């Protein structure tokens, strides 16, 4: 019979693997790989994610990895943009192809694109991007010249689904601006995506970064189905547990599972932090009630505060003229020692994120 892991035990395992129990001395590249990529729907969240986790992280540590192509911004898990190592992008994008194939028939654009030859749109996209990188608007405009009856966004949706596209710099480089500009992964990295994609390897990588977890958790993170078949193939080499609701959890044999009483420091998590997005059952880190406040109806995810390992509020930064202010909004009473720790972290974060501001201030909104 499988051992039972409490919600608190799952929380501490997650915090350990997500580098949130103590600052890590990993390099930025090592951390991106260890964390199985970072949420990157907006340009800056990956920087906040690494600031929270790494010892003495500097913006240029990640920006240089984008510029030298060690990491890329690419739509992967759940069809959302992630920042991952180049090797993971080449290995994982083919695993995600079923997600994109389904998106041809379950999207708002389906009426516009259902009668088109999607493969032909993909081939033409490759031809266009082989000549020069194109912004989303430029790519859509070129496609509209050849496929009448569909809007620009609908055609870009097809192109993005049929062809692995990376968002090239300066997009994603700290302090730089620029709309998403696409290049095929083959042209950008000079390498082909994995010809023998392995959901098994991806399943193990998820467990290393987020486990122990149910099959449903892995599917929620990846956005792909039928991973129960993967779990069964891997079962002989994995450990299994049960959660407090009796659901089966899978984990790597030698993965860290700290004592549930391990202290968890107060933390500021950045916007779109993956800890609140990567499970079907997220109660190990955030209550269903608080999740509705943190994740807005239009899909934005606020920066959050962790108290004893769980989300207990949110934070945001406002910059007006030359004054930068970080506001902390707890959902409930926070112990003074944790509030002091959060305020100290907030001052360091402001100095890191807005060094040119003449004044930095932190306020707690009660």
GUDO-995640 format. One record per residue (C-alpha): residue in three letters; x, y, z. Coordinates in steps of 0.2 Angstrom, whole numbers, padded with zeros to 4 digits, always signed. Layout:
<sites>
AlaXYZ...
</sites>
This chain:
<sites>
Unk+0000+0000+0000Unk+0007+0017-0005Unk+0012+0030+0009Unk+0001+0045+0011Unk+0009+0062+0009Unk+0000+0077+0018Unk-0003+0093+0008Unk+0010+0101+0019Unk+0023+0087+0014Unk+0018+0091-0004Unk+0021+0109-0002Unk+0038+0107+0006Unk+0043+0095-0009Unk+0037+0108-0021Unk+0046+0122-0012Unk+0063+0112-0012Unk+0062+0108-0030Unk+0057+0125-0035Unk+0072+0133-0026Unk+0061+0142-0014Unk+0067+0135+0003Unk+0084+0143+0001Unk+0093+0154-0012Unk+0102+0143-0024Unk+0119+0145-0031Unk+0114+0138-0048Unk+0118+0148-0063Unk+0104+0155-0073Unk+0105+0142-0086Unk+0106+0128-0074Unk+0090+0135-0065Unk+0080+0137-0081Unk+0084+0118-0085Unk+0081+0112-0067Unk+0064+0121-0066Unk+0058+0114-0082Unk+0057+0131-0090Unk+0049+0147-0084Unk+0032+0155-0088Unk+0035+0169-0100Unk+0019+0176-0106Unk+0026+0193-0103Unk+0044+0198-0106Unk+0050+0201-0087Unk+0042+0187-0077Unk+0057+0175-0080Unk+0069+0188-0072Unk+0058+0190-0056Unk+0057+0171-0055Unk+0076+0169-0055Unk+0078+0184-0043Unk+0067+0175-0031Unk+0077+0159-0032Unk+0095+0162-0036Unk+0109+0170-0025Unk+0115+0187-0032Unk+0105+0185-0049Unk+0108+0199-0061Unk+0097+0203-0076Unk+0111+0201-0088Unk+0114+0183-0082Unk+0098+0179-0091Unk+0098+0192-0105Unk+0115+0186-0111Unk+0108+0168-0112Unk+0094+0174-0124Unk+0106+0184-0134Unk+0118+0169-0136Unk+0104+0157-0140Unk+0106+0146-0124Unk+0088+0149-0120Unk+0073+0153-0131Unk+0056+0160-0129Unk+0044+0148-0137Unk+0025+0143-0135Unk+0026+0126-0127Unk+0016+0119-0112Unk-0002+0123-0114Unk+0002+0133-0129Unk+0008+0147-0119Unk+0025+0156-0120Unk+0039+0148-0109Unk+0057+0152-0108Unk+0067+0136-0109Unk+0084+0130-0113Unk+0087+0128-0132Unk+0089+0109-0130Unk+0072+0108-0121Unk+0064+0118-0134Unk+0070+0106-0147Unk+0065+0090-0137Unk+0048+0096-0131Unk+0041+0106-0145Unk+0037+0089-0155Unk+0029+0082-0139Unk+0017+0097-0139Unk+0012+0095-0157Unk-0005+0086-0152Unk-0010+0102-0143Unk-0007+0112-0158Unk-0016+0100-0169Unk-0031+0101-0158Unk-0031+0119-0158Unk-0036+0119-0176Unk-0053+0113-0171Unk-0056+0120-0154Unk-0052+0138-0156Unk-0061+0154-0159Unk-0053+0155-0176Unk-0059+0138-0181Unk-0073+0144-0193Unk-0061+0155-0202Unk-0047+0141-0204Unk-0056+0125-0205Unk-0057+0124-0224Unk-0039+0129-0227Unk-0024+0117-0230Unk-0015+0120-0213Unk+0001+0111-0220Unk+0002+0122-0234Unk+0001+0137-0223Unk+0015+0130-0213Unk+0026+0127-0228Unk+0023+0145-0234Unk+0027+0152-0216Unk+0043+0143-0217Unk+0047+0150-0234Unk+0043+0168-0227Unk+0053+0166-0211Unk+0068+0159-0221Unk+0070+0175-0229Unk+0069+0186-0214Unk+0061+0186-0196Unk+0044+0194-0196Unk+0033+0201-0182Unk+0016+0194-0179Unk+0008+0208-0189Unk+0020+0206-0203Unk+0018+0188-0204Unk-0001+0189-0203Unk-0001+0202-0217Unk+0009+0191-0229Unk-0002+0176-0226Unk-0018+0186-0229Unk-0011+0190-0247Unk-0013+0171-0251Unk-0027+0165-0240Unk-0043+0176-0241Unk-0057+0174-0229Unk-0047+0173-0213Unk-0041+0187-0202Unk-0023+0190-0198Unk-0024+0183-0180Unk-0032+0167-0187Unk-0018+0164-0200Unk-0004+0168-0187Unk-0013+0155-0176Unk-0011+0142-0189Unk+0007+0147-0193Unk+0011+0146-0174Unk+0003+0129-0173Unk+0011+0121-0188Unk+0028+0128-0187Unk+0039+0129-0171Unk+0042+0148-0169Unk+0053+0156-0157Unk+0052+0174-0151Unk+0069+0182-0155Unk+0078+0196-0146Unk+0076+0210-0142Unk+0060+0202-0136Unk+0063+0196-0118Unk+0079+0205-0115Unk+0078+0215-0099Unk+0077+0234-0102Unk+0074+0232-0121Unk+0057+0234-0130Unk+0050+0226-0145Unk+0035+0217-0151Unk+0036+0198-0153Unk+0046+0194-0169Unk+0047+0176-0175Unk+0060+0164-0182Unk+0058+0146-0185Unk+0067+0136-0172Unk+0077+0127-0185Unk+0084+0144-0192Unk+0087+0152-0176Unk+0096+0137-0167Unk+0103+0129-0183Unk+0096+0112-0177Unk+0081+0101-0180Unk+0068+0097-0167Unk+0069+0080-0160Unk+0064+0067-0172Unk+0059+0054-0159Unk+0050+0065-0146Unk+0048+0057-0129Unk+0034+0061-0117Unk+0042+0049-0105Unk+0057+0061-0102Unk+0046+0076-0101Unk+0036+0067-0088Unk+0051+0063-0077Unk+0057+0081-0079Unk+0040+0088-0073Unk+0042+0077-0057Unk+0060+0083-0054Unk+0053+0101-0054Unk+0036+0099-0047Unk+0033+0082-0040Unk+0026+0072-0031Unk+0011+0074-0043Unk-0004+0065-0050Unk-0006+0061-0069Unk-0019+0075-0069Unk-0006+0087-0063Unk+0007+0083-0076Unk-0007+0085-0089Unk-0013+0101-0083Unk+0005+0108-0084Unk+0009+0101-0101Unk-0008+0103-0109Unk-0008+0086-0117Unk-0018+0070-0113Unk-0016+0052-0111Unk-0001+0054-0099Unk-0008+0039-0089Unk+0000+0028-0102Unk+0017+0036-0099Unk+0015+0034-0080Unk+0011+0016-0082Unk+0027+0013-0093Unk+0037+0022-0080Unk+0029+0014-0065Unk+0043+0001-0062Unk+0056+0015-0060Unk+0045+0028-0050Unk+0039+0029-0032Unk+0021+0030-0029Unk+0011+0039-0014Unk-0007+0044-0010Unk-0012+0062-0006Unk-0025+0065+0008Unk-0039+0063-0004Unk-0033+0045-0010Unk-0026+0051-0027Unk-0011+0042-0033Unk+0005+0052-0034Unk+0021+0048-0044Unk+0038+0053-0040Unk+0056+0050-0044Unk+0064+0038-0033Unk+0078+0049-0027Unk+0069+0066-0027Unk+0070+0077-0012Unk+0055+0076+0000Unk+0059+0086+0015Unk+0051+0084+0032Unk+0034+0093+0032Unk+0040+0104+0047Unk+0055+0111+0037Unk+0054+0130+0039Unk+0048+0140+0024Unk+0054+0158+0022Unk+0042+0172+0017Unk+0044+0175-0002Unk+0039+0187-0015Unk+0035+0177-0031Unk+0034+0186-0047Unk+0020+0188-0059Unk+0015+0172-0068Unk+0026+0162-0057Unk+0024+0143-0062Unk+0021+0137-0044Unk+0003+0143-0045Unk+0000+0137-0063Unk+0008+0120-0064Unk-0005+0108-0055Unk-0022+0102-0058Unk-0025+0103-0039Unk-0015+0119-0034Unk-0020+0118-0015Unk-0003+0113-0010Unk+0002+0131-0014Unk-0014+0141-0015Unk-0032+0140-0010Unk-0046+0139-0023Unk-0053+0155-0015Unk-0036+0165-0016Unk-0033+0158-0034Unk-0048+0167-0040Unk-0040+0184-0034Unk-0023+0181-0040Unk-0027+0175-0057Unk-0038+0187-0066Unk-0052+0183-0078Unk-0041+0189-0093Unk-0028+0177-0088Unk-0015+0188-0079Unk-0007+0181-0064Unk-0001+0194-0051Unk+0015+0193-0041Unk+0011+0184-0025Unk+0018+0182-0007Unk+0022+0166+0001Unk+0019+0164+0020Unk+0024+0147+0027Unk+0025+0141+0009Unk+0007+0146+0004Unk+0000+0161-0006Unk-0007+0173+0006Unk-0008+0189-0004Unk-0001+0198-0019Unk+0011+0213-0023Unk+0013+0225-0037Unk+0025+0239-0042Unk+0020+0256-0048Unk+0033+0269-0055Unk+0027+0287-0056Unk+0040+0299-0062Unk+0056+0294-0052Unk+0047+0286-0038Unk+0045+0267-0037Unk+0033+0259-0024Unk+0030+0241-0020Unk+0013+0237-0012Unk+0010+0221-0002Unk-0008+0216+0000Unk-0010+0201+0012Unk-0026+0191+0012Unk-0025+0188+0030Unk-0015+0192+0046Unk+0003+0189+0043Unk+0015+0186+0057Unk+0026+0201+0061Unk+0042+0192+0057Unk+0036+0187+0040Unk+0030+0204+0036Unk+0047+0211+0041Unk+0055+0198+0030Unk+0043+0203+0015Unk+0046+0221+0017Unk+0065+0218+0017Unk+0064+0208+0002Unk+0053+0221-0006Unk+0066+0235-0004Unk+0079+0223-0012Unk+0068+0219-0026Unk+0064+0238-0029Unk+0083+0242-0029Unk+0086+0227-0042Unk+0071+0231-0053Unk+0072+0250-0053Unk+0089+0255-0049Unk+0087+0272-0057Unk+0072+0277-0047Unk+0076+0291-0035Unk+0065+0285-0021Unk+0060+0267-0016Unk+0045+0264-0005Unk+0036+0249+0002Unk+0018+0249+0008Unk+0007+0236+0016Unk-0011+0237+0011Unk-0022+0231+0025
</sites>
